């Protein structure tokens, strides 16, 4: 796991080193820079040593002839298999997956992407072809940002590294902010900043003599069920999940588990316990939060499995801590779970554990959300409908937000997730409406909604949160449920093995029968949701900071946010609008991001020459 960066098209001999300094948290163990002899190309790398801790695995790494140079972030879990295929044709100097990737490119060119099983973002300079090849993993676990201007290109794992290029503006992207206030994260290639773009998941690009060509190299498979019995499907999913867990245990440093009291992480921990002992588990606890706190269940499960358990009590972030979190996330993101995830990662690092397994992805892959069942019900009842949101009010109950605005069906799924247009116009009068990506065209209502979540919510919220917060603590986060082979098989899994009218994640619950306590298997879906509504009460430090800081902010002066936004949201919350509490956090996150982007100063980069 590393931080990568680089540039093409101009002479800036100290730029890669400056970008490395901005990424030190992603790779505290080593750093490297390669500059092309001609002087207008540079690659940088900060390394977090996980597999092959020796200097032989240092990056940027070259082939034997020095004609191909690679800077790489991630893990290629099938590196051993690739090495076995290639060892007769190439000489390996290390055990690293970096070298396996390097020689895979030499052997198969850009088609090597089809053979990679893992999480990755990388950049590779090919001297013979005179191009820079960039790629990002299928589901978007690892980030890759870039900036283009004329014949110049710069890229990095994080935005703060790109700020070392003086020409890159920090001006917000209004279209990205429009997405954010509707969905609480940014969609597509936008980053929140006008000049900076993201390479999307499952995409690759070639940069050659100032020309940029990008393409998608992988798609979620069509939801067509294969001819298997239920028993055969259960055996296949179990085989792939066990294999995925074992691959993600490959490490030369300690591996731990992020453990909640829910089914997903509990099943992961139980699968790990079947073959590995003396691991550490880590949990966030929310004192006084009642049902939101699953720390007790996590502790009991860890003890039953024989693991050494550690927990941390999550206190509300102060205004300064919220600003720090915004600087870590870099993009506008209103996922309150980022704060406890950061604290758990810091706890794991303090205990000498630099790799954590996470249960992220199980709900999207195996349909764990109640809204998927509700969509199927709405489709069968020809679009169940309840009321209208055009009066400017927010939702009065949990289910109303699913049963209004055009009916409960897949066609309206994006609207069901978003802030109503009437509320958006009232709260954010200076932002455009925007148009989110469409749902997939095929499959049932739940299938199409889950695919949309996998393609958009997963990389742009859940995985961004996991990557940025864990890497801020120099931790590598791994997601066994998001193994591409497992995801592809799960897309073809019959719907009745994912959900019924009474239960969700059916196949995972069946796999857990012999491994996980009955109360965990039978538990209703409980999101990892900190009590952010209590954090924003007017009498709290954060709740008091919000209106005062907003009143003097550029967001208010530019007319992007309404002057009565906080008053209106709090009135709605007092009247019982559950969504109003979430949108208060969205507003606090927007303010913290905007302030952090203006205040954080980059490490000065040497002046470019030539």
C-alpha positions in Angstrom: 0.0 0.0 0.0 1.4 3.3 -1.0 0.9 6.9 -2.2 1.7 7.5 -5.8 2.3 10.6 -7.9 3.9 11.9 -11.0 3.9 14.3 -13.9 4.5 14.5 -17.7 5.1 17.3 -20.0 7.3 19.9 -18.3 10.6 20.1 -16.3 10.1 20.3 -12.6 12.9 18.3 -11.0 11.7 18.7 -7.4 8.0 18.2 -8.0 7.8 14.4 -7.4 9.7 14.8 -4.1 7.3 17.6 -3.0 4.3 15.5 -3.8 5.9 12.6 -1.9 6.1 14.8 1.2 2.3 15.5 1.0 1.7 11.7 0.9 3.9 10.6 3.7 1.0 9.2 5.8 0.2 6.8 3.0 3.7 5.4 3.0 5.8 6.1 6.1 8.3 3.3 5.5 10.1 4.4 2.4 10.1 6.8 -0.5 11.4 6.9 -4.0 11.6 9.2 -7.1 12.4 8.4 -10.7 13.1 11.2 -13.2 13.4 10.4 -16.9 16.7 11.3 -18.5 15.0 13.7 -20.8 13.8 15.6 -17.7 10.1 16.1 -18.4 8.7 13.0 -16.7 8.8 12.2 -13.0 7.3 9.4 -10.8 7.1 9.4 -7.0 6.1 6.8 -4.4 5.7 6.6 -0.6 5.6 3.1 0.6 3.8 1.3 3.4 5.5 -2.0 3.6 3.1 -4.9 3.7 4.5 -7.7 1.4 8.2 -8.1 0.9 9.7 -5.6 3.4 13.1 -5.6 1.7 14.7 -2.9 -0.5 14.2 -5.1 -3.5 10.5 -4.2 -3.5 11.2 -0.4 -3.5 9.3 1.9 -5.9 9.3 3.3 -8.5 10.4 0.0 -9.9 11.8 -0.7 -13.3 12.2 -3.8 -15.5 15.7 -5.1 -16.1 16.3 -2.9 -19.2 15.1 0.3 -17.5 12.5 0.9 -20.2 9.4 0.4 -18.1 8.9 2.2 -14.7 6.0 1.6 -12.3 4.6 3.4 -9.3 1.9 1.4 -7.7 -0.7 1.6 -4.8 -2.6 -1.4 -3.6 -2.3 -5.2 -3.5 -2.5 -7.7 -6.3 -3.7 -10.8 -4.4 -3.0 -13.2 -7.2 0.6 -12.1 -7.6 1.9 -15.6 -6.8 -0.2 -17.0 -9.7 1.1 -14.3 -12.0 4.7 -15.0 -10.9 4.3 -18.7 -11.7 3.0 -17.9 -15.2 5.9 -15.5 -15.9 8.9 -16.8 -14.1 10.2 -18.7 -17.1 10.3 -15.5 -19.2 11.3 -12.9 -16.6 13.8 -12.7 -13.7 12.2 -11.8 -10.4 14.3 -9.9 -7.9 11.6 -9.7 -5.1 8.5 -11.3 -3.8 6.5 -8.1 -4.3 3.2 -7.9 -6.2 4.7 -4.7 -7.7 7.1 -6.8 -9.7 4.4 -9.3 -10.7 2.4 -6.4 -12.1 5.4 -4.9 -13.9 6.2 -8.1 -15.7 2.5 -8.8 -16.4 2.4 -5.5 -18.3 5.6 -6.5 -20.2 3.9 -9.8 -21.2 0.3 -8.7 -22.0 0.4 -4.9 -22.3 -2.7 -3.0 -21.2 -4.6 -6.3 -21.4 -2.8 -7.3 -18.1 -5.7 -5.6 -16.3 -8.0 -8.5 -17.1 -5.7 -10.8 -15.1 -5.3 -8.7 -12.0 -7.2 -9.7 -8.8 -7.0 -7.0 -6.2 -7.2 -3.3 -5.4 -4.9 -0.9 -7.3 -4.1 2.4 -8.8 -0.9 2.7 -10.7 1.0 4.7 -13.3 3.5 3.1 -15.6 5.9 4.9 -18.0 6.8 2.8 -21.1 9.8 4.3 -22.8 9.5 2.3 -26.0 5.9 3.3 -26.6 6.4 6.8 -25.1 3.3 6.7 -23.1 2.1 6.8 -19.5 -0.4 4.1 -18.7 -2.7 4.7 -15.7 -5.4 2.4 -14.3 -7.7 1.9 -11.3 -9.2 -1.3 -9.9 -12.6 -2.5 -10.9 -14.7 -1.3 -7.9 -12.7 1.8 -7.0 -11.0 0.8 -3.8 -7.9 2.9 -4.5 -8.1 6.5 -5.6 -6.4 8.2 -8.5 -6.7 12.0 -9.2 -5.3 13.9 -12.1 -4.9 17.3 -13.7 -4.5 18.1 -17.4 -3.6 21.3 -19.1 -2.3 21.4 -22.7 0.6 18.9 -23.0 1.0 18.7 -19.2 -0.4 16.0 -16.9 0.0 15.5 -13.1 -1.5 12.7 -11.1 -1.6 11.5 -7.4 -3.3 9.3 -4.9 -4.6 12.3 -3.1 -5.5 15.9 -4.0 -3.1 17.5 -1.5 -0.2 16.1 -3.6 -1.5 17.8 -6.7 -1.6 21.1 -4.8 2.2 21.1 -5.1 1.6 22.2 -8.7 1.2 26.0 -8.4 -1.1 26.2 -11.5 -3.8 24.0 -10.0 -6.7 26.0 -8.6 -8.6 25.2 -5.5 -11.8 26.8 -6.8 -14.8 24.5 -6.1 -16.7 22.8 -8.9 -20.3 24.0 -8.6 -21.6 20.8 -10.4 -19.7 18.6 -7.9 -21.2 20.6 -5.0 -24.7 20.2 -6.5 -24.2 16.4 -6.5 -22.9 16.5 -2.9 -25.8 18.4 -1.4 -28.3 16.0 -3.1 -26.5 12.7 -2.4 -23.9 13.6 0.3 -21.0 12.6 -2.0 -19.6 13.6 -5.4 -20.5 11.5 -8.5 -18.5 10.6 -11.6 -15.1 12.0 -12.5 -15.5 15.2 -10.4 -13.5 15.7 -7.2 -15.1 18.8 -5.7 -12.4 21.0 -7.3 -12.8 22.6 -10.8 -9.3 21.6 -12.0 -9.0 18.1 -10.6 -10.6 14.9 -11.9 -10.8 11.3 -10.8 -10.1 8.3 -13.0 -13.3 6.3 -12.5 -13.3 2.7 -11.2 -12.6 0.0 -13.8 -11.0 2.6 -16.1 -7.6 2.9 -17.7 -6.0 5.8 -19.6 -3.0 6.4 -21.9 -1.2 9.7 -22.0 1.0 10.2 -25.0 2.5 13.4 -26.4 -0.3 15.4 -24.7 -3.1 13.2 -25.9 -5.4 11.5 -23.4 -7.4 8.4 -24.1 -9.4 6.6 -21.5 -11.6 3.5 -21.5 -13.6 1.2 -19.2 -12.1 -2.3 -19.1 -14.6 -4.1 -16.9 -18.4 -4.1 -16.4 -20.6 -5.6 -13.8 -22.0 -8.8 -15.4 -25.6 -9.0 -16.4 -27.9 -10.4 -13.7 -28.6 -13.7 -15.4 -28.8 -16.7 -13.1 -26.6 -19.7 -13.9 -28.1 -23.2 -13.9 -27.2 -24.2 -10.3 -29.2 -25.5 -7.4 -29.5 -23.5 -4.2 -27.0 -25.9 -2.5 -24.5 -25.5 -5.4 -24.9 -21.7 -5.2 -24.2 -21.7 -1.4 -21.2 -23.9 -1.9 -19.8 -21.6 -4.7 -20.3 -18.4 -2.6 -18.7 -20.0 0.4 -15.7 -21.2 -1.6 -15.2 -17.7 -3.1 -15.6 -15.9 0.2 -13.2 -18.2 2.0 -10.7 -17.8 -0.9 -11.2 -14.0 -0.8 -10.5 -13.9 3.0 -7.4 -16.1 2.7 -6.0 -13.9 -0.1 -6.5 -10.9 2.0 -4.6 -12.5 4.9 -1.4 -12.5 2.7 0.9 -10.1 4.5 4.4 -9.9 6.1 3.0 -7.7 8.9 0.1 -8.2 11.3 -3.5 -8.2 10.0 -6.5 -7.3 12.2 -10.3 -7.1 11.7 -12.6 -4.1 12.0 -15.4 -5.7 14.0 -18.9 -4.5 14.7 -21.7 -6.5 16.2 -23.3 -7.1 12.7 -23.4 -10.1 10.5 -20.9 -9.0 7.8 -17.8 -8.3 9.9 -18.7 -11.1 12.3 -18.8 -13.7 9.5 -15.4 -12.3 8.3 -13.9 -12.7 11.7 -15.3 -16.2 12.1 -13.8 -17.2 8.7 -10.4 -15.8 9.7 -10.5 -17.7 13.0 -10.8 -21.0 11.2 -7.2 -20.8 10.0 -5.6 -18.0 11.9 -5.1 -17.4 15.6 -3.8 -14.6 17.8 -5.3 -11.8 15.7 -6.5 -8.5 17.0 -10.0 -7.0 16.5 -11.0 -3.4 16.7 -14.3 -1.7 17.4 -15.8 1.7 17.8 -18.1 2.2 20.7 -20.7 5.0 21.2 -21.3 5.5 24.9 -24.8 6.4 25.7 -26.0 5.9 22.2 -28.3 2.9 23.0 -29.0 0.7 20.0 -26.4 2.4 17.9 -23.7 0.9 20.1 -22.8 -2.6 19.1 -19.5 -2.7 21.1 -20.7 -5.3 23.5 -21.7 -7.8 20.8 -18.4 -7.3 19.1 -16.4 -7.9 22.3 -18.3 -11.1 23.1 -17.8 -12.4 19.6 -14.0 -11.6 19.7 -13.7 -13.4 23.0 -15.6 -16.5 21.6 -13.2 -16.6 18.7 -10.1 -16.2 20.8 -9.1 -12.9 19.4 -7.5 -10.0 21.3 -10.1 -7.3 21.3 -9.6 -3.5 21.4 -12.2 -0.8 21.4 -12.3 3.0 21.4 -15.0 5.2 22.7 -16.0 7.7 20.1 -16.5 11.2 21.3 -18.1 14.0 19.2 -15.6 15.7 17.0 -14.8 19.3 17.9 -14.9 22.0 15.2 -11.2 21.7 14.7 -11.4 17.9 14.5 -14.2 18.2 11.9 -11.9 20.5 9.9 -9.1 18.0 10.2 -11.4 15.2 9.0 -12.5 17.3 6.0 -8.8 17.8 5.1 -8.2 14.0 5.3 -11.2 13.2 3.1 -10.3 16.0 0.7 -13.6 15.7 -1.2 -17.0 16.9 0.0 -18.3 13.8 1.9 -21.1 13.8 4.5 -20.6 10.2 5.8 -20.5 10.7 9.6 -19.0 7.1 9.9 -15.7 8.6 8.6 -15.0 10.0 12.1 -15.2 6.6 14.0 -13.5 4.8 11.1 -10.5 7.2 11.5 -10.4 6.6 15.3 -10.5 2.8 14.8 -7.7 3.0 12.3 -5.6 5.1 14.7 -6.3 2.5 17.4 -5.1 -0.3 15.2 -1.9 1.5 14.3 -1.2 2.2 17.9 -1.4 -1.6 18.5 1.1 -2.3 15.7 -1.5 -3.6 13.2 -1.0 -1.9 9.7 -3.6 -4.1 7.8 -7.4 -4.2 8.6 -10.1 -6.3 7.1 -13.4 -4.5 6.6 -16.9 -5.9 6.0 -17.6 -3.1 3.5 -19.6 -4.2 0.4 -21.7 -7.1 1.8 -24.9 -5.0 1.8 -24.5 -3.9 -1.8 -23.4 -7.3 -3.1 -25.8 -9.5 -1.2 -28.7 -7.0 -0.8 -28.6 -6.1 2.9 -30.6 -2.8 2.8 -34.4 -2.8 3.6 -34.9 -0.4 0.7 -34.1 -3.2 -1.8 -37.1 -5.2 -0.4 -39.2 -2.1 -0.5 -38.4 -1.5 -4.1 -39.5 -5.0 -5.1 -42.8 -4.4 -3.2 -43.3 -1.1 -4.9 -42.7 -2.7 -8.4 -45.3 -5.4 -7.6 -47.8 -2.8 -6.5 -47.2 -0.7 -9.6 -45.2 2.0 -7.8 -46.4 2.4 -4.3 -46.8 6.1 -3.6 -47.4 8.2 -0.5 -47.7 12.0 -0.6 -45.5 14.6 -2.3 -42.3 16.3 -1.3 -42.9 19.5 -3.4 -44.2 21.5 -0.4 -40.7 22.1 0.7 -40.9 19.8 3.7 -38.5 17.0 4.5 -39.6 13.4 5.3 -41.6 12.8 8.4 -40.9 9.1 8.7 -38.3 6.6 7.7 -40.5 5.1 5.0 -42.0 8.2 3.5 -38.8 9.1 1.8 -39.1 5.8 -0.1 -42.8 6.1 -0.9 -43.0 9.6 -2.3 -41.7 11.5 -5.3 -43.1 9.5 -8.2 -43.7 6.1 -6.6 -41.6 3.4 -5.0 -39.9 1.8 -8.0 -36.5 1.4 -9.6 -37.2 4.2 -12.1 -37.3 6.7 -9.3 -34.5 5.2 -7.1 -32.1 8.1 -7.5 -34.8 10.5 -6.4 -35.6 8.3 -3.5 -32.0 8.7 -2.3 -31.6 12.4 -2.9 -32.6 15.6 -1.2 -35.9 16.7 -2.7 -35.6 19.5 -5.3 -37.8 21.8 -3.2 -35.6 21.5 -0.2 -32.5 21.8 -2.3 -33.7 25.1 -3.8 -34.5 26.4 -0.3 -31.2 25.3 1.3 -28.8 25.8 -1.6 -30.2 28.5 -3.9 -26.9 29.1 -5.7 -26.2 25.5 -6.8 -27.5 23.9 -10.0 -29.9 20.9 -10.0 -27.5 18.4 -11.7 -28.4 15.1 -13.2 -27.2 11.9 -11.7 -26.2 8.8 -13.8 -29.0 6.5 -14.9 -29.8 3.1 -13.4 -28.7 0.0 -15.2 -31.3 -1.0 -17.9 -31.7 -4.7 -17.0 -32.7 -6.7 -14.0 -35.3 -6.4 -11.3 -35.9 -3.4 -9.1 -33.6 -4.5 -6.3 -30.9 -5.7 -8.8 -30.8 -2.4 -10.6 -30.7 -0.4 -7.4 -27.9 -2.5 -5.9 -25.9 -2.2 -9.1 -26.3 1.6 -9.0 -25.1 1.6 -5.4 -22.1 -0.6 -6.4 -21.1 1.7 -9.3 -21.7 5.1 -7.6 -22.3 5.1 -3.8 -19.7 2.4 -3.1 -16.6 4.0 -4.7 -17.6 7.7 -4.1 -18.6 7.4 -0.5 -17.9 4.1 1.3 -14.6 3.2 -0.3 -13.4 6.8 -0.4 -14.1 7.1 3.3 -12.3 3.8 4.0 -9.2 4.6 2.0 -8.7 8.2 3.2 -9.3 7.5 6.9 -7.3 4.3 7.1 -4.4 5.7 5.1 -4.4 8.8 7.2 -3.4 6.4 10.0 -0.9 4.5 7.7 -3.3 1.5 7.6 -4.1 -0.7 4.6 -7.9 -1.5 4.5 -8.9 -4.7 2.7 -12.5 -5.6 1.7 -13.0 -9.4 1.2 -16.7 -8.9 0.1 -15.6 -6.8 -2.8 -13.3 -9.4 -4.4 -14.1 -9.1 -8.1 -14.7 -12.8 -8.6 -17.1 -12.9 -5.6 -18.9 -9.8 -6.9 -19.3 -11.3 -10.4 -20.8 -14.6 -9.0 -23.1 -12.7 -6.6 -24.5 -10.7 -9.5 -25.8 -14.0 -11.0 -27.0 -15.3 -7.6 -30.8 -15.9 -7.7 -32.7 -13.2 -5.9 -34.3 -15.5 -3.4 -30.8 -16.3 -2.1 -30.3 -12.6 -1.4 -33.6 -11.5 0.1 -37.1 -12.5 0.9 -39.9 -10.4 2.3 -38.7 -11.2 5.8 -34.9 -11.5 5.6 -31.9 -10.1 3.7 -28.5 -11.5 2.8 -29.9 -15.0 2.8 -26.9 -16.8 1.5 -24.6 -15.1 4.1 -26.9 -16.0 7.0 -26.9 -19.6 5.9 -23.1 -19.6 5.7 -22.9 -18.2 9.2 -25.0 -20.9 10.8 -22.1 -22.9 12.1 -19.7 -19.9 12.6 -21.6 -17.0 14.1 -23.8 -16.7 17.3 -27.5 -16.9 16.6 -28.3 -13.4 17.8 -25.8 -12.0 15.3 -27.2 -14.1 12.4 -30.8 -13.1 13.1 -30.1 -9.4 13.9 -31.9 -6.8 11.8 -29.7 -4.6 9.5 -28.0 -2.0 11.7 -26.0 0.6 9.8 -22.6 1.8 11.2 -24.2 5.0 12.2 -22.7 7.3 14.8 -25.1 9.6 16.8 -24.3 12.6 14.7 -27.7 14.2 15.4 -26.7 14.5 19.1 -23.3 15.9 18.0 -25.1 18.8 16.3 -27.6 19.8 19.0 -27.5 23.6 19.5 -25.9 23.4 22.9 -22.9 21.2 21.8 -19.6 22.8 20.7 -20.1 21.6 17.1 -23.8 22.6 17.0 -22.9 26.1 18.3 -20.0 26.4 15.9 -22.1 25.7 12.8 -24.4 28.7 12.5 -21.7 31.2 13.6 -19.1 29.9 11.1 -21.6 29.6 8.3 -22.8 33.2 8.8 -19.3 34.5 8.0 -18.4 31.9 5.3 -17.8 32.4 1.6 -20.6 29.9 1.0 -23.0 32.4 2.5 -21.4 35.4 0.9 -21.6 33.8 -2.6 -25.2 32.8 -2.1 -24.6 29.1 -2.3 -26.3 28.4 1.0 -29.4 30.0 2.3 -29.2 32.3 5.3 -32.0 30.4 7.1 -30.7 26.9 6.3 -29.8 25.9 9.8 -32.9 27.4 11.4 -35.1 25.7 8.9 -33.4 22.3 9.2 -33.6 22.4 13.0 -37.3 23.3 12.9 -37.9 20.4 10.5 -35.9 18.1 12.8 -38.0 19.2 15.8 -41.1 18.5 13.9 -40.0 14.9 13.3 -38.2 15.0 9.9 -35.6 12.3 10.3 -33.8 13.4 7.1 -33.3 17.0 8.4 -30.8 15.7 10.9 -28.8 14.0 8.1 -28.9 17.2 6.1 -27.6 19.2 9.1 -24.5 17.0 9.0 -24.3 17.5 5.2 -24.3 21.2 5.8 -21.6 21.0 8.5 -19.5 18.7 6.2 -19.8 21.2 3.3 -18.7 24.1 5.5 -15.8 22.2 7.0 -14.6 21.0 3.6 -14.9 24.5 2.1 -12.9 26.0 5.0 -10.3 23.3 5.0 -9.7 23.7 1.3 -9.1 27.4 1.7 -6.9 27.1 4.8 -4.6 24.1 4.3 -1.3 25.4 2.8 0.6 23.1 0.5 4.3 22.3 0.9 6.0 24.7 -1.4 7.3 23.0 -4.6 10.4 24.1 -6.5 9.7 26.5 -9.4 9.2 24.6 -12.6 11.8 25.3 -15.3 11.9 24.8 -19.0 
